[in-house]
Amino acid sequence: MVSNLSDELKNIMQSELGDMGKFVITKQCKDLDIDPDNIQPADLPRLASLLSTKMKSFGTEKSKNLYDKVLKLRNLDIIVEEETDKPKKLENLMHLAVTKSNAGKWAEAKEDYEQALELANLLDDVEKVGKILRALGNLALRNGDYKIADKHFNKSL
């Protein structure tokens, strides 16, 4: 049985990439061990992150369009906020931040990374703390905030 969400995502991908869109989403679902015919709302943060990264190779505008259309289907922020398992929430926050960054929504991505950093510190997950600090450093570089970027990069070591 095909879920409505699966159909809607395939339609979004086809609207952005033509016939190739349905193959792209099927491949990315399989890479994440998600049934492409039964995509669930809980799958969206990591799937949107991967799709937006792939779409970025077609340009930031494609990635932004994908993010905007997925957001109209289900609010990714709400999906992440409603997650009660802290390690899963951390993963979802990081995926959400990547998706927003790929869509050119850098201020929103920064907020999500900062929230993820707080949670990673709480969970004492030093690997994710390092990844998040590097991502924050890259966002600061993008904005020309070199001192802040340097601070994040040094703390990530």
Secondary structure, DSSP 8 states (H G I E B T S, - for coil): ---HHHHHHHHHHHHHHTTHHHHHHHHHHHHTT--TTS--GGGHHHHHHHHHHHHHTT-HHHHHHHHHHHHHHS-HHHHHHH--SHHHHHHHHHHHHHHHHHTT-HHHHHHHHHHHHHHHHHHT-HHHHHHHHHHHHHHHHHTT-HHHHHHHHHHH-
